[in-house]
Each structure stands twice: as C-alpha cells, then as structure tokens.
Amino acid sequence: MTALLTSSPSILSLEAIEDSLIIEINFIAYRKLMLQNDELKLFQIYYLEKNWLLAKESREIEFVQNDASARYLCFINEYPALKDRLPQYHIASYLGITPTQLSRIKKNL
C-alpha cells in the first residue's frame, strides 16, 4: 500500500507457495472510481480499518508481549489449516524464530 500511495517501487515481495489467482488493478483508475463512489469509499475505509489497523496492531502487540511458544499457539489457533500445509521454515519466519526453535517448541508442546 505504501508503494502505491507514494508511486514508488515496493520494498516487499511475495512468493506464492501454492497455486494462486493473482488480480491486478490499475490503482490510479481505482482511486478515481473510489472518489466517485461512496460505497467504494466506505469499503476502502472498512478494509483499511480491519486489515491495516486492527490486525496489524494486534499482531505487533502479540509479537512484543508473547514469547515464541505463545505466538505459535496463537498461530495454530488462528490458522489451523496452515500448520500442516506450510513448510516449517515459513511458519518459523512468520513467528520471528528459527526453524530449530520452532521444532523445540513443538516438541515441548
């Protein structure tokens, strides 16, 4: 989102680890359409509140306040279908730990 708003290249990259459907939109055209349509504006506000403010804040607080074991338990509670589909190194990366640390956590649980 930052790259779109600043018209600059993104410093982030994404890697699809499963077959995926990618949707590309013209951001400038979307912004023009959003300015003309109140329902689209409300959708955008709701999306940003839910996905950028609430979820991001919750994840940041979880990262600071919880140890790695608690973060792993939150992960498997929030994303139960992913724990068996994702490689352990991806889960470890998401949790901010090494795969070895994740292995120890799983062993202790």
Short mmCIF file of the C-alpha atoms (twelve columns), coordinates in Angstrom:
data_MODEL
# 
_entry.id   MODEL 
# 
loop_
_atom_site.group_PDB 
_atom_site.id 
_atom_site.type_symbol 
_atom_site.label_atom_id 
_atom_site.label_alt_id 
_atom_site.label_comp_id 
_atom_site.label_asym_id 
_atom_site.label_seq_id 
_atom_site.Cartn_x 
_atom_site.Cartn_y 
_atom_site.Cartn_z 
_atom_site.pdbx_PDB_model_num 
ATOM 1   C CA . MET A 1   0.000   0.000   0.000   1 
ATOM 2   C CA . THR A 2   2.851   2.371   0.797   1 
ATOM 3   C CA . ALA A 3   4.351   1.827   -2.642  1 
ATOM 4   C CA . LEU A 4   1.002   2.571   -4.290  1 
ATOM 5   C CA . LEU A 5   0.412   5.731   -2.287  1 
ATOM 6   C CA . THR A 6   3.930   7.037   -2.893  1 
ATOM 7   C CA . SER A 7   4.179   5.839   -6.512  1 
ATOM 8   C CA . SER A 8   7.433   4.118   -5.699  1 
ATOM 9   C CA . PRO A 9   8.716   0.554   -6.043  1 
ATOM 10  C CA . SER A 10  7.766   -1.736  -3.200  1 
ATOM 11  C CA . ILE A 11  10.483  -2.986  -0.873  1 
ATOM 12  C CA . LEU A 12  8.394   -6.115  -0.265  1 
ATOM 13  C CA . SER A 13  7.978   -9.168  -2.426  1 
ATOM 14  C CA . LEU A 14  5.513   -12.027 -2.380  1 
ATOM 15  C CA . GLU A 15  6.063   -15.674 -3.159  1 
ATOM 16  C CA . ALA A 16  3.155   -17.969 -3.981  1 
ATOM 17  C CA . ILE A 17  3.792   -21.355 -2.408  1 
ATOM 18  C CA . GLU A 18  0.548   -22.822 -3.757  1 
ATOM 19  C CA . ASP A 19  -1.370  -22.306 -6.969  1 
ATOM 20  C CA . SER A 20  -2.867  -18.834 -6.717  1 
ATOM 21  C CA . LEU A 21  -5.083  -16.422 -8.575  1 
ATOM 22  C CA . ILE A 22  -3.468  -13.008 -8.892  1 
ATOM 23  C CA . ILE A 23  -5.640  -9.983  -9.563  1 
ATOM 24  C CA . GLU A 24  -4.001  -6.851  -10.884 1 
ATOM 25  C CA . ILE A 25  -5.759  -3.500  -10.817 1 
ATOM 26  C CA . ASN A 26  -4.912  -0.057  -12.080 1 
ATOM 27  C CA . PHE A 27  -4.503  1.827   -8.809  1 
ATOM 28  C CA . ILE A 28  -4.949  5.294   -10.341 1 
ATOM 29  C CA . ALA A 29  -8.184  4.212   -12.016 1 
ATOM 30  C CA . TYR A 30  -9.319  2.579   -8.777  1 
ATOM 31  C CA . ARG A 31  -8.666  5.810   -6.848  1 
ATOM 32  C CA . LYS A 32  -10.660 7.811   -9.394  1 
ATOM 33  C CA . LEU A 33  -13.534 5.349   -9.169  1 
ATOM 34  C CA . MET A 34  -13.373 5.402   -5.378  1 
ATOM 35  C CA . LEU A 35  -13.651 9.193   -5.337  1 
ATOM 36  C CA . GLN A 36  -16.835 8.925   -7.411  1 
ATOM 37  C CA . ASN A 37  -18.497 6.124   -5.444  1 
ATOM 38  C CA . ASP A 38  -19.432 6.471   -1.760  1 
ATOM 39  C CA . GLU A 39  -19.958 2.719   -1.296  1 
ATOM 40  C CA . LEU A 40  -16.474 2.031   -2.606  1 
ATOM 41  C CA . LYS A 41  -15.083 4.685   -0.250  1 
ATOM 42  C CA . LEU A 42  -16.805 3.015   2.698   1 
ATOM 43  C CA . PHE A 43  -15.499 -0.383  1.593   1 
ATOM 44  C CA . GLN A 44  -11.963 1.019   1.444   1 
ATOM 45  C CA . ILE A 45  -12.271 2.567   4.902   1 
ATOM 46  C CA . TYR A 46  -13.621 -0.679  6.368   1 
ATOM 47  C CA . TYR A 47  -10.861 -2.698  4.685   1 
ATOM 48  C CA . LEU A 48  -8.120  -0.403  5.979   1 
ATOM 49  C CA . GLU A 49  -9.551  -0.353  9.497   1 
ATOM 50  C CA . LYS A 50  -9.837  -4.123  9.681   1 
ATOM 51  C CA . ASN A 51  -6.688  -5.197  7.848   1 
ATOM 52  C CA . TRP A 52  -4.240  -2.382  8.458   1 
ATOM 53  C CA . LEU A 53  -5.162  -1.016  11.839  1 
ATOM 54  C CA . LEU A 54  -6.833  -3.725  13.893  1 
ATOM 55  C CA . ALA A 55  -4.981  -6.770  12.564  1 
ATOM 56  C CA . LYS A 56  -1.602  -5.026  12.346  1 
ATOM 57  C CA . GLU A 57  -1.853  -3.613  15.855  1 
ATOM 58  C CA . SER A 58  -2.927  -6.967  17.269  1 
ATOM 59  C CA . ARG A 59  -0.006  -8.746  15.576  1 
ATOM 60  C CA . GLU A 60  2.504   -6.145  16.766  1 
ATOM 61  C CA . ILE A 61  1.257   -6.381  20.358  1 
ATOM 62  C CA . GLU A 62  1.345   -10.189 20.173  1 
ATOM 63  C CA . PHE A 63  4.933   -10.036 18.905  1 
ATOM 64  C CA . VAL A 64  6.102   -7.811  21.753  1 
ATOM 65  C CA . GLN A 65  4.128   -9.298  24.633  1 
ATOM 66  C CA . ASN A 66  4.187   -13.033 23.865  1 
ATOM 67  C CA . ASP A 67  7.073   -15.442 23.827  1 
ATOM 68  C CA . ALA A 68  7.628   -17.698 20.820  1 
ATOM 69  C CA . SER A 69  5.586   -20.579 22.279  1 
ATOM 70  C CA . ALA A 70  2.580   -18.344 22.861  1 
ATOM 71  C CA . ARG A 71  2.918   -16.893 19.351  1 
ATOM 72  C CA . TYR A 72  2.951   -20.427 17.916  1 
ATOM 73  C CA . LEU A 73  -0.160  -21.366 19.880  1 
ATOM 74  C CA . CYS A 74  -1.893  -18.206 18.612  1 
ATOM 75  C CA . PHE A 75  -0.838  -19.108 15.069  1 
ATOM 76  C CA . ILE A 76  -2.277  -22.638 15.189  1 
ATOM 77  C CA . ASN A 77  -5.424  -21.317 16.844  1 
ATOM 78  C CA . GLU A 78  -5.904  -18.574 14.245  1 
ATOM 79  C CA . TYR A 79  -4.754  -20.580 11.195  1 
ATOM 80  C CA . PRO A 80  -5.337  -24.277 11.999  1 
ATOM 81  C CA . ALA A 81  -5.393  -25.341 8.336   1 
ATOM 82  C CA . LEU A 82  -1.998  -23.765 7.641   1 
ATOM 83  C CA . LYS A 83  0.076   -25.575 10.250  1 
ATOM 84  C CA . ASP A 84  0.093   -28.762 8.145   1 
ATOM 85  C CA . ARG A 85  0.222   -27.054 4.738   1 
ATOM 86  C CA . LEU A 86  3.141   -24.676 5.231   1 
ATOM 87  C CA . PRO A 87  6.789   -25.653 5.452   1 
ATOM 88  C CA . GLN A 88  8.090   -25.222 8.991   1 
ATOM 89  C CA . TYR A 89  10.590  -22.567 7.927   1 
ATOM 90  C CA . HIS A 90  7.715   -20.362 6.699   1 
ATOM 91  C CA . ILE A 91  5.886   -20.720 10.000  1 
ATOM 92  C CA . ALA A 92  9.092   -20.024 11.906  1 
ATOM 93  C CA . SER A 93  9.711   -16.924 9.809   1 
ATOM 94  C CA . TYR A 94  6.175   -15.683 10.467  1 
ATOM 95  C CA . LEU A 95  6.746   -16.182 14.203  1 
ATOM 96  C CA . GLY A 96  10.131  -14.437 14.108  1 
ATOM 97  C CA . ILE A 97  12.083  -17.510 15.182  1 
ATOM 98  C CA . THR A 98  14.364  -20.092 13.604  1 
ATOM 99  C CA . PRO A 99  13.081  -23.456 12.346  1 
ATOM 100 C CA . THR A 100 15.145  -25.091 15.095  1 
ATOM 101 C CA . GLN A 101 13.386  -23.008 17.745  1 
ATOM 102 C CA . LEU A 102 10.015  -23.970 16.247  1 
ATOM 103 C CA . SER A 103 10.965  -27.620 16.338  1 
ATOM 104 C CA . ARG A 104 11.841  -27.323 20.050  1 
ATOM 105 C CA . ILE A 105 8.561   -25.519 20.782  1 
ATOM 106 C CA . LYS A 106 6.543   -28.222 19.023  1 
ATOM 107 C CA . LYS A 107 8.437   -30.931 20.886  1 
ATOM 108 C CA . ASN A 108 7.714   -29.273 24.246  1 
ATOM 109 C CA . LEU A 109 4.021   -28.850 23.480  1 
# 
